[in-house]
Amino acid sequence: MNRIFWATCPKCGGNFVVAWELRHSKSRLVCPHCQWRFRVEEARALDERWLG
């Protein structure tokens, strides 16, 4: 089974799916709706899920 998470952009509130490998990384996420760059811990909301 694969694991993913949904992140909610702190700027525009858009939701998007993110690969699990980035969940605990120091990388910045890029919102596909407004192009805002932010760290995972800055997300307005996170929703972790299993696929499978």
Secondary structure per residue as TSV (DSSP state, phi and psi in degrees):
chain	resnum	aa	ss	phi	psi
A	1	M	-	360.0	145.2
A	2	N	E	-101.4	150.2
A	3	R	E	-116.6	138.5
A	4	I	E	-135.1	173.7
A	5	F	E	-145.6	152.0
A	6	W	E	-99.1	136.8
A	7	A	E	-118.5	146.7
A	8	T	E	-111.3	122.8
A	9	C	-	-61.7	132.8
A	10	P	T	-72.6	-16.1
A	11	K	T	-91.8	-55.9
A	12	C	T	-103.0	-13.9
A	13	G	-	82.3	6.1
A	14	G	-	-71.3	143.5
A	15	N	E	-100.8	144.4
A	16	F	E	-155.6	154.5
A	17	V	E	-87.7	144.7
A	18	V	E	-133.9	142.3
A	19	A	E	-63.3	141.1
A	20	W	G	-59.2	-30.5
A	21	E	G	-59.0	-24.1
A	22	L	G	-89.7	-5.0
A	23	R	T	-57.8	-43.3
A	24	H	T	-115.5	24.0
A	25	S	S	-91.3	168.3
A	26	K	S	-89.8	-0.8
A	27	S	-	-66.6	157.1
A	28	R	E	-95.6	141.8
A	29	L	E	-86.8	152.7
A	30	V	E	-119.0	118.9
A	31	C	-	-67.3	126.0
A	32	P	T	-73.4	-11.6
A	33	H	T	-88.6	-43.4
A	34	C	T	-125.4	-1.9
A	35	Q	-	70.7	11.2
A	36	W	-	-67.4	137.2
A	37	R	E	-102.4	131.4
A	38	F	E	-154.4	158.1
A	39	R	E	-81.3	154.5
A	40	V	G	-53.2	-42.9
A	41	E	G	-68.9	-11.5
A	42	E	G	-90.7	-6.0
A	43	A	-	-60.8	144.4
A	44	R	S	-65.6	-35.3
A	45	A	E	-155.0	152.0
A	46	L	E	-130.1	140.5
A	47	D	E	-135.2	108.4
A	48	E	E	-90.3	139.3
A	49	R	E	-143.3	154.7
A	50	W	E	-103.1	138.2
A	51	L	E	-107.3	140.3
A	52	G	-	156.9	360.0
